[in-house]
Amino acid sequence: MKRNTFFLSLLTGFSGGAIVLMAHLFFSNPKENNSHSTVEFKNSVPVQLTESVQKVQNSRYVDLTTAAQKSVDAVVHVKTLSSRQSQSYSNPFLDFFFGSPNYGYERNPVISTGSGVIITKDGFIVTNNHVIENSNKIEVTLNDKRTFEAQLIGTDPSTDIALLKIEGDNFSCLPFGSSDSAKVGEWVLAVGNPFNLTSTVTAGIISAKARNINVINKKYGIESFIQTDAAVNPGNSGGALVNSKGELIGINTAIASQTGTFTGYSFAVPISIVQKVVSDLIEFGEVQRAILGIVTSDINSQLAERFNLKVLDGVLVQQTEAGSPASEAGIEPGDVITHIGTIQVKTLSEFQDHLIRFRPGQEISLTINRNGKVIDKKAILQNRFGSTDIIKRTDVMNVLGAIFKPVSKSDAKSLGIKGGLQVVDLEKGKLLNAGIRNGFIITFVNGQSILKIEDLNDALNKATKGGVYVEGIYPNGMRAYYAFGL
């Protein structure tokens, strides 16, 4: 009995061992296992995944250190000093005859800060117009802590660009890149002085181009911003937007924010516009704005239906001015401008960006779509006064803050005057402060007849140590008299 029990136990042990051995061979042999892919998946995928991640990381890595190093030496800290009048009890007639005593009020100095970019070795600096607007003194500090008093060369409020100059040579400067070839998704640096934190560099990508955000509320305002997500804050205005090569592709100008600080997007004036403005200011002292003489808009579904448009990309011509280059070229309301030369323009911002690069007197080629038919047109651009002349800013314009044109013979006759100089573009200056408005016709200065710009220049030279008494008339026939000191 005991022997039978022993052999039964032994047989059970062998049977169990055989079952275990067969199970092991069945599940571990890939040739006989129908689920072998699961085993191979566990062994191979981690290796393949690591290699893929490594390739992606390598392809996205951009070294921005060299670009940052170049930029901080060329970006300056701009500090402006202006005066703010706390109270005013002055009498303009007493001021004219006896000067301008304080009458118990004082001017409080106001200090503002921003950024600028050195663009030439001899010290030309680009910044924003709103950084230096209304300033009496401009001071710039370089990255090496040297400080200079800057001269204001000129401004262009319509693009929010200003040009400064400091005396010296061999300054660090940034080369111009190409904002046209910059691509959405491309890495960029924003370099400036936010919150007075000098030489600050932030990074991001270009998130859009040719963006219009309606922040330049000026006559002939041009907006075609480069939009980025590089952090920009108060104090960054006028600073550099730089590509990965260390090239200047824009001037940081604005942020989209409801708090006044960075909340995700910043905007820069593209270098294509900056170059045109700077070259005009250096050469002429005035930006040469080319006028086509049309009222335009972007195309939306409502306008497409209203004008029965066959295309949605381009700029819709809603109105043409009589006698303008567009009218003379045969451009009509309802036309859609699709190209300037060989450059396609899909939006109003792109159209303005390319049009601003031309000067009065230049010929421009336009491709238009009229009811589905493609037509080529050519136009000779004019300045804002209706001629093809280049406008040069004179000393008189700088002092008075205005641009003038001689009154036509027909207008002079209808107003009962011999002639005069009409204010056609008024900026901050003596005339604006005195209360003169656009359209005013200067007929006499200190009793001297004014018929041309040379007469006005002569009268002001004679009055350099005294007051200026201006007589004139507005186009509606209202006569007016103004006084100011030089």
C-alpha positions as CSV (number, residue, x, y, z in Angstrom):
1,M,0.0,0.0,0.0
2,K,2.8,2.3,1.0
3,R,4.7,1.3,-2.2
4,N,1.6,2.2,-4.4
5,T,1.3,5.5,-2.7
6,F,5.0,6.3,-3.3
7,F,4.8,5.5,-7.0
8,L,1.6,7.5,-7.3
9,S,3.3,10.6,-5.8
10,L,6.3,10.1,-8.0
11,L,4.2,9.9,-11.1
12,T,2.2,13.0,-10.1
13,G,5.5,14.9,-9.7
14,F,6.8,13.9,-13.1
15,S,3.5,14.8,-14.7
16,G,3.5,18.2,-13.1
17,G,7.1,18.9,-14.2
18,A,6.3,17.8,-17.7
19,I,3.4,20.1,-17.9
20,V,5.4,23.1,-16.6
21,L,8.2,22.3,-19.1
22,M,5.8,22.1,-22.0
23,A,4.2,25.4,-21.1
24,H,7.6,27.1,-20.8
25,L,8.6,25.8,-24.2
26,F,5.3,26.8,-25.8
27,F,5.2,30.4,-24.5
28,S,8.9,31.1,-25.0
29,N,9.4,29.8,-28.5
30,P,8.7,32.7,-31.0
31,K,8.4,30.3,-33.9
32,E,5.4,28.6,-32.2
33,N,3.9,31.6,-30.5
34,N,1.3,33.5,-32.6
35,S,1.7,36.6,-30.4
36,H,5.4,37.0,-31.0
37,S,4.9,40.7,-32.1
38,T,4.2,41.6,-28.5
39,V,7.5,40.4,-27.4
40,E,9.3,42.1,-30.3
41,F,7.4,45.3,-29.6
42,K,8.6,45.5,-26.0
43,N,12.2,45.0,-27.0
44,S,12.5,47.3,-30.0
45,V,10.2,50.3,-29.6
46,P,12.1,52.1,-26.8
47,V,15.2,52.2,-29.0
48,Q,13.4,53.5,-32.1
49,L,11.5,56.1,-30.0
50,T,14.7,57.5,-28.5
51,E,16.3,57.9,-31.9
52,S,13.2,59.7,-33.3
53,V,13.1,62.1,-30.3
54,Q,16.8,62.8,-30.7
55,K,16.3,63.6,-34.4
56,V,13.4,66.0,-33.7
57,Q,15.3,67.7,-30.9
58,N,18.3,68.2,-33.2
59,S,16.2,69.6,-36.0
60,R,14.5,72.2,-33.8
61,Y,17.6,73.4,-31.9
62,V,18.6,77.0,-32.9
63,D,21.6,78.6,-31.3
64,L,20.6,82.2,-30.5
65,T,23.6,83.1,-28.3
66,T,25.6,84.8,-31.1
67,A,22.6,86.8,-32.2
68,A,22.0,87.9,-28.6
69,Q,25.6,88.9,-28.1
70,K,25.6,91.1,-31.2
71,S,22.3,92.7,-30.4
72,V,22.9,93.8,-26.8
73,D,25.9,95.9,-27.9
74,A,23.9,97.7,-30.6
75,V,20.7,98.3,-28.6
76,V,20.7,101.5,-26.5
77,H,18.7,102.8,-23.5
78,V,16.9,106.0,-24.5
79,K,15.9,108.5,-21.8
80,T,13.9,111.6,-22.6
81,L,13.3,114.7,-20.6
82,S,10.2,116.9,-21.2
83,S,8.4,119.6,-19.3
84,R,4.9,119.3,-18.0
85,Q,3.1,122.5,-17.1
86,S,1.2,122.2,-13.8
87,Q,-0.8,125.4,-14.1
88,S,-1.1,128.1,-16.8
89,Y,-2.1,131.7,-16.2
90,S,-0.3,133.2,-19.1
91,N,-1.7,136.0,-21.3
92,P,-0.8,135.6,-25.0
93,F,-0.8,139.3,-25.6
94,L,1.4,140.1,-22.6
95,D,3.6,137.2,-23.6
96,F,4.1,138.7,-27.0
97,F,5.1,142.1,-25.8
98,F,6.8,141.3,-22.5
99,G,7.9,137.7,-22.8
100,S,6.6,134.8,-20.8
101,P,7.1,135.1,-17.1
102,N,6.0,132.2,-14.9
103,Y,3.0,133.9,-13.4
104,G,3.2,131.6,-10.4
105,Y,3.3,128.3,-12.2
106,E,6.2,125.9,-12.7
107,R,7.1,123.2,-15.1
108,N,7.7,119.7,-13.7
109,P,10.3,117.6,-15.5
110,V,9.0,114.3,-16.9
111,I,11.4,111.5,-17.6
112,S,10.5,108.7,-19.9
113,T,12.5,105.7,-21.1
114,G,12.6,103.4,-24.0
115,S,15.0,101.7,-26.4
116,G,16.8,102.3,-29.7
117,V,19.0,100.5,-32.2
118,I,22.3,101.7,-33.6
119,I,22.2,101.1,-37.3
120,T,25.5,102.7,-38.5
121,K,29.0,102.8,-37.0
122,D,28.9,106.7,-37.0
123,G,26.0,106.7,-34.6
124,F,22.6,106.8,-36.4
125,I,19.9,105.3,-34.1
126,V,16.4,104.2,-34.9
127,T,13.7,104.3,-32.2
128,N,9.9,104.8,-32.0
129,N,8.4,108.3,-32.5
130,H,6.3,107.8,-29.4
131,V,9.5,107.2,-27.3
132,I,10.9,110.7,-28.0
133,E,7.7,112.6,-28.8
134,N,7.4,116.0,-27.0
135,S,10.9,115.6,-25.5
136,N,13.2,118.5,-24.9
137,K,16.3,116.5,-24.3
138,I,17.2,112.9,-25.5
139,E,20.0,110.9,-23.8
140,V,21.1,107.4,-24.8
141,T,23.2,105.0,-22.8
142,L,25.1,102.2,-24.5
143,N,25.6,98.7,-23.2
144,D,29.1,99.6,-22.1
145,K,27.6,102.4,-20.0
146,R,28.8,105.3,-22.1
147,T,26.2,108.1,-22.2
148,F,25.6,110.5,-25.1
149,E,23.2,113.4,-25.8
150,A,21.3,112.6,-29.0
151,Q,20.2,114.9,-31.8
152,L,16.8,114.3,-33.3
153,I,17.2,114.0,-37.1
154,G,13.6,113.5,-38.0
155,T,10.4,111.6,-37.2
156,D,7.6,109.9,-39.1
157,P,4.5,109.6,-36.9
158,S,2.6,107.7,-39.6
159,T,5.0,104.7,-39.1
160,D,6.0,105.6,-35.5
161,I,9.7,105.8,-36.5
162,A,12.2,108.4,-35.4
163,L,15.9,108.8,-36.2
164,L,18.5,110.0,-33.8
165,K,22.3,110.7,-34.1
166,I,25.1,110.6,-31.5
167,E,28.6,111.9,-32.1
168,G,31.3,109.4,-32.4
169,D,32.6,106.5,-34.5
170,N,33.0,102.7,-34.6
171,F,29.9,102.0,-32.6
172,S,28.5,98.5,-32.5
173,C,25.6,98.3,-34.9
174,L,23.2,95.8,-36.3
175,P,23.0,94.9,-40.0
176,F,19.7,95.0,-41.8
177,G,18.1,91.7,-42.5
178,S,15.0,91.0,-44.7
179,S,11.6,91.2,-43.2
180,D,10.1,90.1,-46.6
181,S,11.9,86.7,-46.4
182,A,11.2,86.2,-42.7
183,K,8.8,83.3,-42.2
184,V,6.0,82.5,-39.7
185,G,7.4,80.1,-37.2
186,E,10.9,81.5,-37.4
187,W,12.8,82.1,-34.2
188,V,13.4,85.8,-33.3
189,L,14.8,87.8,-30.4
190,A,13.4,91.0,-28.8
191,V,16.1,93.1,-27.3
192,G,15.5,96.2,-25.3
193,N,15.2,97.8,-21.8
194,P,11.8,96.8,-20.3
195,F,11.1,98.4,-16.9
196,N,14.6,100.0,-17.0
197,L,16.2,96.5,-17.0
198,T,18.9,97.2,-19.5
199,S,20.1,94.8,-22.2
200,T,17.3,92.3,-21.8
201,V,16.8,89.6,-24.4
202,T,13.7,87.5,-24.9
203,A,13.0,84.9,-27.5
204,G,9.9,83.7,-29.5
205,I,8.7,83.0,-33.0
206,I,7.1,85.1,-35.7
207,S,3.4,84.3,-35.3
208,A,2.0,86.5,-38.1
209,K,3.1,89.1,-40.7
210,A,1.5,92.2,-42.2
211,R,-0.7,92.7,-39.1
212,N,-2.9,95.8,-38.7
213,I,-3.9,96.5,-35.1
214,N,-5.0,100.1,-35.5
215,V,-2.6,101.7,-33.0
216,I,-1.1,104.4,-35.3
217,N,-3.9,107.0,-35.4
218,K,-2.1,109.4,-37.7
219,K,-2.8,110.8,-41.1
220,Y,-1.5,108.4,-43.8
221,G,-0.8,105.8,-40.9
222,I,0.9,102.7,-42.1
223,E,0.6,99.4,-40.2
224,S,2.1,96.1,-41.4
225,F,3.5,94.8,-38.2
226,I,5.5,91.6,-37.6
227,Q,3.7,89.8,-34.8
228,T,5.7,87.7,-32.4
229,D,5.3,85.9,-29.1
230,A,8.7,87.2,-27.8
231,A,8.0,89.0,-24.5
232,V,7.9,92.8,-24.9
233,N,7.0,95.2,-22.1
234,P,7.0,99.0,-21.5
235,G,10.6,100.2,-22.1
236,N,11.1,97.8,-25.1
237,S,9.6,100.3,-27.5
238,G,12.2,101.2,-30.1
239,G,14.2,98.1,-29.5
240,A,15.4,95.4,-31.9
241,L,13.6,92.4,-33.4
242,V,16.5,90.2,-34.5
243,N,16.6,86.9,-36.5
244,S,18.8,84.0,-35.6
245,K,21.6,85.4,-37.8
246,G,21.8,88.5,-35.7
247,E,20.2,90.7,-38.4
248,L,17.7,93.5,-37.6
249,I,14.3,92.7,-39.1
250,G,12.1,95.0,-37.1
251,I,11.6,97.7,-34.5
252,N,9.5,96.6,-31.5
253,T,6.6,99.0,-31.2
254,A,3.5,97.7,-29.5
255,I,1.9,95.0,-27.4
256,A,-1.6,93.5,-27.4
257,S,-2.6,93.8,-23.8
258,Q,-5.5,94.8,-21.5
259,T,-3.1,95.2,-18.5
260,G,-0.3,97.4,-20.0
261,T,2.2,94.5,-19.8
262,F,3.0,91.6,-22.0
263,T,0.2,89.0,-22.3
264,G,1.2,87.0,-25.3
265,Y,1.8,89.1,-28.5
266,S,4.1,91.9,-29.5
267,F,4.4,93.9,-32.8
268,A,7.3,95.3,-34.7
269,V,7.6,97.7,-37.6
270,P,9.3,95.6,-40.4
271,I,12.7,96.7,-41.5
272,S,11.5,97.1,-45.1
273,I,9.5,100.2,-43.9
274,V,12.2,101.3,-41.4
275,Q,14.9,101.4,-44.2
276,K,12.7,103.6,-46.4
277,V,11.9,106.0,-43.6
278,V,15.5,106.3,-42.4
279,S,16.9,106.9,-45.9
280,D,14.4,109.6,-46.6
281,L,15.0,111.4,-43.3
282,I,18.8,111.3,-43.8
283,E,18.6,112.5,-47.5
284,F,15.7,114.9,-47.4
285,G,14.7,115.5,-43.7
286,E,11.2,114.4,-44.7
287,V,9.7,111.1,-45.6
288,Q,8.7,111.0,-49.2
289,R,5.2,109.5,-49.1
290,A,4.0,108.3,-52.5
291,I,0.3,108.8,-53.1
292,L,-1.8,106.7,-55.5
293,G,-5.1,108.6,-54.8
294,I,-7.4,105.7,-53.9
295,V,-9.6,104.7,-50.9
296,T,-9.0,101.0,-50.3
297,S,-10.0,98.2,-48.0
298,D,-9.5,94.6,-47.3
299,I,-12.0,92.2,-48.9
300,N,-14.6,90.3,-46.9
301,S,-17.6,88.3,-47.9
302,Q,-20.0,91.3,-47.6
303,L,-17.8,93.4,-49.9
304,A,-17.3,90.5,-52.3
305,E,-21.1,90.2,-52.6
306,R,-21.7,93.9,-52.9
307,F,-19.1,94.5,-55.6
308,N,-19.7,91.1,-57.3
309,L,-16.0,90.3,-56.9
310,K,-14.4,87.3,-58.5
311,V,-11.4,87.1,-56.2
312,L,-11.0,87.5,-52.4
313,D,-7.3,88.1,-52.2
314,G,-6.1,91.6,-52.9
315,V,-7.1,95.2,-52.1
316,L,-10.5,96.6,-53.1
317,V,-10.6,100.0,-54.7
318,Q,-13.7,101.7,-53.2
319,Q,-13.0,105.2,-54.5
320,T,-10.5,107.1,-56.7
321,E,-9.7,110.8,-56.4
322,A,-10.2,113.0,-59.4
323,G,-6.9,113.9,-61.0
324,S,-5.0,111.4,-58.9
325,P,-2.4,108.9,-60.4
326,A,-5.0,106.1,-60.0
327,S,-7.6,108.1,-61.9
328,E,-5.2,109.0,-64.6
329,A,-4.2,105.3,-64.9
330,G,-7.8,104.2,-65.5
331,I,-8.3,102.5,-62.1
332,E,-12.0,102.3,-61.2
333,P,-14.0,101.6,-58.1
334,G,-14.6,97.9,-57.8
335,D,-11.2,97.0,-59.1
336,V,-9.1,94.6,-57.0
337,I,-5.4,95.3,-56.9
338,T,-3.6,91.9,-56.7
339,H,0.0,92.8,-57.5
340,I,2.5,95.7,-57.2
341,G,5.0,94.9,-59.9
342,T,5.6,91.2,-59.4
343,I,4.8,91.2,-55.7
344,Q,1.4,89.7,-54.8
345,V,-0.6,91.7,-52.2
346,K,-3.3,89.8,-50.4
347,T,-4.2,92.4,-47.7
348,L,-4.3,96.1,-47.3
349,S,-1.4,95.9,-44.9
350,E,0.8,94.2,-47.5
351,F,-0.3,96.7,-50.1
352,Q,0.7,99.7,-47.8
353,D,4.0,98.0,-46.9
354,H,5.0,97.8,-50.6
355,L,3.6,101.1,-51.7
356,I,5.5,103.1,-49.0
357,R,8.8,101.9,-50.6
358,F,8.2,104.2,-53.6
359,R,8.7,108.0,-53.9
360,P,6.8,110.7,-55.7
361,G,7.6,110.8,-59.4
362,Q,8.3,107.0,-59.7
363,E,6.2,104.8,-62.0
364,I,4.4,101.9,-60.4
365,S,3.0,98.8,-62.2
366,L,-0.3,97.4,-60.9
367,T,-2.1,94.3,-61.7
368,I,-5.9,94.5,-61.1
369,N,-8.8,92.1,-61.4
370,R,-11.9,93.7,-63.0
371,N,-14.9,91.4,-63.1
372,G,-12.6,88.4,-63.4
373,K,-10.4,89.9,-66.1
374,V,-6.8,90.6,-65.3
375,I,-5.5,94.0,-66.4
376,D,-2.1,95.7,-66.1
377,K,-1.9,99.4,-65.2
378,K,0.9,101.9,-64.8
379,A,0.7,105.1,-62.7
380,I,3.1,108.0,-61.9
381,L,3.0,108.5,-58.1
382,Q,2.5,112.0,-56.6
383,N,3.3,113.5,-53.2
384,R,0.5,114.5,-50.8
385,F,0.3,118.0,-52.4
386,G,-0.6,116.6,-55.8
387,S,2.8,117.0,-57.6
388,T,5.6,114.6,-58.4
389,D,8.2,116.8,-56.6
390,I,10.4,115.6,-53.8
391,I,9.6,117.5,-50.6
392,K,12.7,118.8,-48.7
393,R,12.2,119.9,-45.2
394,T,13.7,123.4,-44.5
395,D,14.8,125.1,-41.3
396,V,11.5,127.1,-41.4
397,M,9.6,123.8,-41.3
398,N,11.6,122.5,-38.4
399,V,11.1,125.7,-36.3
400,L,7.4,126.1,-37.0
401,G,6.5,122.4,-37.3
402,A,4.6,122.7,-40.5
403,I,4.8,122.2,-44.3
404,F,3.5,125.0,-46.6
405,K,2.5,125.5,-50.2
406,P,1.8,128.7,-52.1
407,V,-1.8,129.6,-52.4
408,S,-3.2,129.2,-56.0
409,K,-4.1,132.3,-57.9
410,S,-7.8,131.3,-58.0
411,D,-7.9,130.8,-54.3
412,A,-6.1,134.1,-53.6
413,K,-8.6,135.9,-55.8
414,S,-11.6,134.4,-54.2
415,L,-10.3,135.3,-50.7
416,G,-9.3,138.8,-51.8
417,I,-5.6,138.5,-51.0
418,K,-2.5,138.9,-53.1
419,G,-1.2,135.5,-52.1
420,G,0.3,133.6,-49.2
421,L,1.6,130.4,-47.8
422,Q,-0.9,127.8,-46.7
423,V,-0.3,125.3,-43.9
424,V,-0.9,121.9,-45.4
425,D,0.6,119.6,-42.8
426,L,0.9,120.6,-39.2
427,E,3.0,118.9,-36.5
428,K,4.1,119.8,-33.0
429,G,5.8,123.2,-33.1
430,K,5.4,126.9,-32.8
431,L,2.4,127.2,-35.0
432,L,0.4,124.4,-33.4
433,N,1.2,125.8,-29.9
434,A,0.0,129.2,-31.0
435,G,-3.4,127.8,-32.0
436,I,-2.9,127.8,-35.8
437,R,-4.7,125.0,-37.6
438,N,-4.3,123.2,-40.9
439,G,-5.5,125.2,-43.9
440,F,-4.5,128.6,-42.4
441,I,-3.0,131.0,-45.0
442,I,-0.1,133.2,-43.7
443,T,-0.2,136.6,-45.5
444,F,2.0,138.7,-43.2
445,V,4.6,138.1,-40.6
446,N,5.6,141.1,-38.5
447,G,4.1,143.3,-41.2
448,Q,6.1,141.7,-44.0
449,S,4.2,140.3,-46.9
450,I,4.5,136.5,-47.3
451,L,4.1,135.1,-50.8
452,K,6.7,132.3,-50.9
453,I,8.8,130.2,-48.5
454,E,11.8,132.6,-48.9
455,D,9.7,135.5,-47.6
456,L,8.8,133.5,-44.5
457,N,12.4,132.5,-43.9
458,D,13.5,136.1,-44.2
459,A,10.8,137.3,-41.8
460,L,11.7,134.7,-39.2
461,N,15.4,135.5,-39.4
462,K,14.7,139.2,-38.7
463,A,12.6,138.2,-35.7
464,T,15.1,135.8,-34.0
465,K,15.4,138.0,-30.9
466,G,11.8,139.0,-30.6
467,G,8.2,137.9,-31.0
468,V,6.5,136.8,-34.2
469,Y,3.1,138.3,-35.1
470,V,1.3,136.3,-37.8
471,E,-1.6,137.6,-39.9
472,G,-3.7,135.4,-42.2
473,I,-6.9,133.9,-43.3
474,Y,-8.7,130.5,-43.3
475,P,-10.2,129.1,-46.5
476,N,-13.7,129.9,-45.2
477,G,-12.8,133.6,-45.2
478,M,-12.2,134.0,-41.4
479,R,-9.2,136.3,-40.7
480,A,-7.0,135.4,-37.7
481,Y,-4.0,136.7,-35.9
482,Y,-1.5,134.8,-33.8
483,A,1.6,135.6,-31.8
484,F,4.5,133.5,-30.4
485,G,8.1,133.8,-29.4
486,L,11.1,132.1,-31.1
